[in-house]
Amino acid sequence: MEAIYKKRHLVVKYIDVRNNLMNVHYYTGYLEILPTDKQELIDLAKNKINSVDFETYELFDDFPGGITWTGKLPGSTINNLYIGFDTNHWAMPEYSDRDCLAFLKRTVDKIEKYNEK
């Protein structure tokens, strides 16, 4: 599932791994970091975590399990940076694609307010 929300590309992917060793399925979610975002967000997306303050991390507190992806999105035609999460964590409830899209949208709303400061 893909969406544009407040000019940002949002992506939710369903991951389904079935083989002799495991049977795992979960969702991942990614939101685009724009070149016009504050430098702290761009640094976070580039995995330059030493230059990122705690306030910036708090923007992503709706991500279940926290941030698990930073960088360019493989296979995407959009060449911008992304920050994402996955729902494959122990004792985590099952989330739907709609849940994941809601997490991303709430985070975009926080980013927009953060950028206005």
C-alpha positions as CSV (number, residue, x, y, z in Angstrom):
1,M,0.0,0.0,0.0
2,E,1.3,3.4,-0.9
3,A,-0.1,6.9,-0.2
4,I,0.8,10.5,-0.4
5,Y,0.0,12.4,2.8
6,K,0.9,16.1,3.2
7,K,3.2,15.8,0.2
8,R,5.1,12.8,1.6
9,H,5.3,9.3,0.1
10,L,4.2,6.7,2.6
11,V,4.7,3.0,2.1
12,V,3.3,0.0,4.0
13,K,4.6,-3.5,2.9
14,Y,3.4,-6.9,3.9
15,I,6.2,-9.3,4.6
16,D,5.5,-13.0,4.4
17,V,8.4,-15.4,4.9
18,R,7.6,-19.1,4.7
19,N,10.2,-21.8,4.5
20,N,11.5,-24.8,6.4
21,L,12.8,-22.7,9.3
22,M,10.0,-20.1,9.8
23,N,6.6,-19.0,9.1
24,V,6.6,-15.2,9.7
25,H,4.3,-12.5,8.5
26,Y,4.2,-8.8,9.5
27,Y,4.0,-5.3,8.2
28,T,6.6,-2.6,7.7
29,G,6.0,1.1,7.3
30,Y,8.1,3.9,5.8
31,L,7.7,7.7,5.5
32,E,9.6,9.9,3.2
33,I,12.0,12.5,4.6
34,L,11.9,15.6,2.5
35,P,14.9,17.8,1.6
36,T,13.0,20.7,3.2
37,D,12.8,19.0,6.6
38,K,15.0,20.1,9.5
39,Q,18.6,18.9,9.3
40,E,18.1,16.7,12.4
41,L,15.5,14.6,10.5
42,I,17.7,14.4,7.4
43,D,20.7,13.3,9.6
44,L,18.5,10.6,11.3
45,A,17.5,9.3,7.8
46,K,21.2,9.2,6.9
47,N,21.9,7.2,10.1
48,K,24.0,10.0,11.5
49,I,22.6,9.4,15.0
50,N,25.3,11.3,16.9
51,S,23.9,14.6,15.6
52,V,20.3,13.8,16.5
53,D,18.7,15.0,19.7
54,F,16.1,13.2,21.9
55,E,13.3,15.5,20.7
56,T,13.8,14.3,17.1
57,Y,13.5,10.6,18.2
58,E,10.3,11.4,20.1
59,L,8.6,12.3,16.8
60,F,8.7,8.6,16.0
61,D,7.1,7.3,19.2
62,D,4.1,6.0,17.3
63,F,6.3,3.6,15.4
64,P,5.7,0.1,17.0
65,G,9.0,-1.2,18.1
66,G,10.7,2.1,17.2
67,I,12.7,3.1,14.2
68,T,14.1,0.0,12.4
69,W,15.0,1.5,9.0
70,T,16.8,4.6,7.7
71,G,18.0,5.4,4.2
72,K,16.8,5.0,0.7
73,L,14.0,2.6,0.0
74,P,15.2,-0.4,-2.2
75,G,13.1,-0.7,-5.3
76,S,11.5,2.8,-5.0
77,T,11.5,5.1,-7.9
78,I,11.6,8.0,-5.4
79,N,15.2,8.7,-4.6
80,N,14.6,10.4,-1.2
81,L,15.4,9.2,2.2
82,Y,13.0,7.3,4.4
83,I,12.5,6.4,8.1
84,G,10.6,3.2,8.9
85,F,9.5,0.5,11.3
86,D,8.5,-3.1,11.3
87,T,5.9,-5.0,13.4
88,N,8.0,-8.1,13.7
89,H,8.8,-7.9,17.4
90,W,8.3,-10.3,20.2
91,A,4.9,-10.0,22.0
92,M,3.7,-7.3,19.6
93,P,0.1,-7.4,18.7
94,E,-0.9,-8.0,15.1
95,Y,-1.4,-4.8,13.2
96,S,-3.1,-4.3,9.9
97,D,-2.0,-2.3,7.0
98,R,-4.5,0.4,8.0
99,D,-3.0,0.5,11.5
100,C,0.5,1.0,10.0
101,L,-0.7,3.8,7.7
102,A,-2.3,5.5,10.7
103,F,1.1,5.3,12.6
104,L,2.8,6.9,9.6
105,K,0.2,9.7,9.3
106,R,0.4,10.6,13.0
107,T,4.2,10.8,12.7
108,V,4.0,13.0,9.6
109,D,1.7,15.3,11.6
110,K,4.3,15.5,14.4
111,I,7.1,16.2,11.8
112,E,5.1,19.0,10.3
113,K,4.7,20.7,13.7
114,Y,8.4,20.1,14.4
115,N,9.4,21.7,11.1
116,E,7.4,24.8,12.0
117,K,9.4,25.5,15.2
